[in-house]
Amino acid sequence: MPQTLAPPDSAPAPDGPYAGRPGPDAAPDPRLREMAARHGLEISGARPPLPEYTRRLWSRRHFIGSFATARLTALYTTARLGQLWQVMTPLFNAGVYYLIFGVLLHTNRGIANFIPFLCTGIFIFTFTQSTVLAGTRAVSGSLGLVRALHFPRACLPIAYTLIQLQQLVFSMGVLAAIVLLCGVPLTWHWLLMIPVLLLQSVFNTGLAMIMARVGARTTDTAQLMPFILRTWMYISGVFYNLSVFTQSAPQAIAVALNANPALIYIDLMRYALIDTVHAKSLPPHVWPLALGWAVLSGVVGYVFFWKAEEEYGRG
């Protein structure tokens, strides 16, 4: 007796107690969809519209703060000196870079108050560097949390940015002490630190979201980013006065270097803290550029991350 074969594109009907039930690829029963709509149910992990996603993210703001504080506390739990490393790490970095670039390479020539100049560049760029590295692993390094709980995944890169911001606050206290010990006076310009840090924090959050999505899809990105960030650091005027090079560089290169967001935030912080850094030494249109980079990075990063909300933690 000839056997009847199922069509190649359909799954065979199950036998036994599961006979008559739809297969995994079957279309949802309209009655089930109607019942779900009546009781306010939705597909788990589905991406909501952007306004609703933003509302849910705002409702998790306390979770973001608590998560960031807990991770920061746990970061130094196993170290004997504990939280003191938040102060000692930037000091050691400043000492190493001063030895290399100030003593050995003499990049301090022609720069007044070189130690505050150098420390400001290191601390501000480290904020962006650490945020990007943490953002790259924000989703891929928290898969257990992502798969166990339902929450807007943007909480993770935002929380990791907040962790780096909290560490920067400790570093800024050290930086302020260094600046004052080097004889730089305390002026009203120091108040400009607040808008500079706010703009840079928004910029960094956008970068963290972009890298969180990229890192969740391609885990090798975390191994590549240190090389990219090191190159970025060398062209951002962290250790030297970049304007010396842009004055004699071709116009296109000078414009590109002066539009570098890392350079912009570093120069603005130097202008706020160091009295020998004057407005005429800043890149052209520096405040509009700082605001533009913050808005562009924040909006693009947020939308870019939201677009892949359904993909995180799967596969």
C-alpha positions in Angstrom: 0.0 0.0 0.0 1.6 3.3 -1.0 2.5 5.8 1.7 1.4 9.4 1.6 4.2 11.9 2.0 3.8 15.3 3.6 4.6 18.3 1.5 8.3 19.2 1.8 7.6 22.7 3.4 5.3 21.4 6.2 6.2 19.6 9.4 4.6 16.1 10.0 1.7 16.1 12.4 2.7 14.9 15.9 1.5 11.6 17.3 0.4 10.6 20.7 -0.8 13.1 23.2 0.4 16.0 21.0 -1.7 14.9 18.0 -3.7 17.7 16.6 -1.7 20.5 18.1 -0.1 23.1 15.8 3.6 22.9 15.0 6.1 25.6 16.1 5.9 27.3 12.7 2.1 27.4 12.6 0.4 30.8 12.4 -1.0 32.0 15.8 -4.6 31.1 16.4 -6.8 34.2 15.9 -8.7 33.3 19.1 -5.5 33.3 21.1 -4.5 36.7 19.7 -8.0 38.0 20.6 -7.7 36.6 24.1 -4.2 38.2 24.6 -5.4 41.6 23.4 -8.4 41.4 25.7 -6.2 40.7 28.8 -3.4 43.1 27.8 -0.9 40.4 27.1 2.0 40.8 24.6 4.8 38.8 23.2 7.7 38.4 25.7 10.7 40.4 24.6 8.9 42.2 21.8 10.2 45.7 20.9 7.7 48.4 22.0 7.4 51.7 20.1 10.1 54.2 20.9 7.9 56.5 23.1 6.7 53.5 25.2 10.2 52.1 25.4 11.4 55.5 26.7 8.6 55.5 29.3 9.6 52.0 30.5 13.3 53.0 30.6 12.5 56.0 32.7 10.5 53.8 35.1 13.6 51.7 35.6 15.8 54.7 36.6 16.1 53.5 40.2 17.1 50.1 39.0 19.8 51.7 36.8 21.2 53.7 39.7 21.2 50.7 42.1 22.8 48.4 39.6 25.5 50.9 38.8 26.3 51.5 42.5 26.3 47.7 43.3 28.7 47.0 40.3 31.0 49.8 41.3 31.2 48.6 44.9 31.8 45.0 43.8 34.5 46.1 41.4 37.0 46.7 44.2 35.7 44.2 46.7 38.5 41.7 46.3 41.2 44.5 46.4 42.9 45.1 49.8 42.7 48.9 49.3 39.1 48.8 48.1 37.6 52.1 47.0 41.0 53.8 47.3 41.9 52.4 43.8 39.4 54.9 42.4 41.8 57.6 43.5 45.1 55.8 43.1 44.5 54.5 39.5 44.2 58.0 37.9 47.3 59.1 40.0 49.4 56.2 38.7 48.2 56.9 35.1 49.2 60.5 35.4 52.6 59.6 36.8 53.4 57.1 34.1 52.3 59.5 31.3 54.2 62.4 32.8 57.4 60.3 32.9 57.0 59.2 29.3 55.7 62.4 27.6 56.9 65.1 30.0 60.3 63.9 31.0 61.4 61.6 28.2 59.7 63.0 25.1 59.5 66.7 26.3 56.0 67.3 25.0 55.7 69.8 27.8 57.7 72.5 25.9 55.7 75.6 25.4 52.8 74.4 27.6 52.2 76.3 30.8 51.0 74.3 33.8 51.8 71.0 32.0 51.0 68.7 34.9 47.3 70.0 35.2 47.2 70.1 31.3 48.3 66.4 31.1 46.2 65.1 34.0 43.0 66.8 32.6 43.5 65.2 29.2 44.1 61.8 30.8 41.2 61.8 33.1 38.7 63.2 30.6 39.7 60.8 27.8 39.7 57.8 30.2 36.1 58.6 31.0 35.2 58.1 27.3 37.6 55.2 26.8 36.3 53.2 29.8 32.7 53.9 28.9 33.2 52.5 25.4 35.0 49.4 26.6 32.3 48.8 29.3 29.5 49.4 26.8 31.0 46.8 24.4 30.5 44.1 27.0 27.3 45.6 28.6 25.0 43.0 27.0 27.3 40.1 26.2 28.7 40.2 29.7 25.2 40.3 31.3 23.5 37.5 29.5 22.3 35.8 32.7 20.5 39.0 33.7 19.2 39.6 30.3 17.7 36.1 30.0 16.3 36.0 33.5 14.6 39.3 33.8 12.4 41.4 31.5 13.5 45.1 31.3 14.5 47.6 28.7 18.0 46.4 27.7 19.2 50.0 27.3 19.4 50.0 31.1 22.7 48.1 30.8 24.8 50.5 28.7 23.3 53.5 30.6 24.2 51.8 34.0 27.8 51.1 32.8 28.1 54.8 31.7 26.9 55.8 35.2 29.6 53.6 36.7 32.3 55.3 34.8 30.8 58.7 35.6 30.9 57.8 39.3 34.5 56.9 39.0 35.3 60.1 37.2 33.8 62.1 40.1 36.4 60.6 42.4 39.1 61.4 39.7 37.9 65.0 39.4 38.5 65.5 43.1 42.1 64.3 42.6 42.4 66.5 39.5 41.2 69.5 41.4 43.8 68.9 44.1 46.5 68.5 41.5 45.5 71.8 39.8 45.5 73.7 43.0 48.8 72.3 44.2 50.4 73.4 40.9 49.5 77.0 41.7 46.4 77.3 39.4 43.9 79.6 41.1 40.2 78.7 41.8 38.0 80.8 39.5 34.4 81.0 38.4 35.5 79.1 35.2 35.4 76.0 37.3 31.6 76.0 37.1 32.0 75.2 33.4 32.9 71.7 34.5 29.2 70.9 35.1 28.0 71.5 31.5 31.1 69.9 30.1 30.6 66.7 32.1 26.9 66.6 31.2 27.6 66.9 27.5 30.3 64.3 27.6 28.2 62.0 29.6 25.4 62.1 27.0 28.0 61.6 24.2 29.5 58.6 26.1 26.1 57.1 26.7 25.3 57.1 23.0 28.7 55.5 22.2 28.1 52.9 24.9 24.7 52.0 23.3 26.2 51.7 19.8 29.0 49.5 21.1 26.6 47.4 23.2 24.7 46.4 20.2 27.8 45.8 18.1 29.4 43.9 21.0 26.3 41.7 21.5 26.4 40.6 17.9 30.2 40.4 17.4 32.0 39.4 20.6 35.4 39.9 19.0 34.7 43.6 19.0 35.9 43.7 22.6 39.3 42.5 21.6 39.6 45.1 18.8 38.4 48.2 20.7 41.6 48.8 22.8 43.6 49.3 19.6 41.1 51.7 18.1 40.8 53.7 21.4 44.6 53.9 21.7 44.8 55.4 18.3 42.0 57.8 19.1 43.8 58.9 22.2 47.0 59.7 20.3 45.2 62.1 17.9 43.1 63.8 20.7 45.8 66.0 22.2 45.9 64.2 25.5 49.7 64.6 25.9 50.5 67.6 23.8 49.0 70.8 22.4 47.3 69.7 19.1 46.9 73.3 17.9 50.7 73.3 17.2 50.1 70.7 14.5 46.8 71.9 13.1 48.2 75.3 12.4 50.5 73.9 9.7 48.3 71.0 8.6 46.2 71.0 5.4 42.8 72.6 5.9 40.8 69.4 5.6 43.0 67.6 8.2 42.9 70.6 10.6 39.1 70.7 10.4 38.8 67.0 11.1 41.2 67.1 14.0 39.5 70.1 15.5 36.1 68.5 15.2 37.3 65.4 17.2 34.8 65.1 20.1 37.4 63.8 22.5 39.6 66.8 21.8 36.6 69.1 22.2 35.6 67.8 25.7 39.3 67.8 26.8 39.9 71.3 25.7 36.7 72.6 27.3 37.7 71.0 30.6 41.2 72.5 30.4 39.6 75.9 29.7 37.4 75.4 32.8 40.2 74.4 35.2 43.4 76.0 34.0 43.7 79.8 33.8 46.5 79.7 31.2 44.2 78.0 28.7 42.4 80.9 26.9 39.3 80.9 24.7 41.3 81.8 21.6 43.3 78.5 21.9 40.1 76.4 21.7 38.9 74.8 18.5 36.5 77.0 16.4 32.8 76.8 17.4 33.8 74.5 20.4 30.5 74.8 22.4 28.1 74.2 19.4 30.3 71.2 18.5 30.2 69.8 22.0 26.4 70.1 22.1 26.1 68.7 18.5 28.2 65.7 19.3 26.3 65.0 22.5 22.9 65.2 20.7 24.0 63.2 17.7 25.6 60.4 19.7 22.8 60.3 22.2 20.0 60.1 19.7 21.7 57.9 17.1 23.0 55.5 19.8 19.6 55.3 21.5 17.6 54.5 18.3 20.3 52.2 17.1 20.2 50.2 20.3 16.4 50.2 20.5 16.2 48.8 16.9 17.7 45.5 18.1 15.9 45.2 21.4 14.4 41.8 20.4 17.8 40.3 19.6 19.6 40.7 22.9 20.1 37.5 24.9 19.0 35.2 22.1 21.0 32.8 20.0 
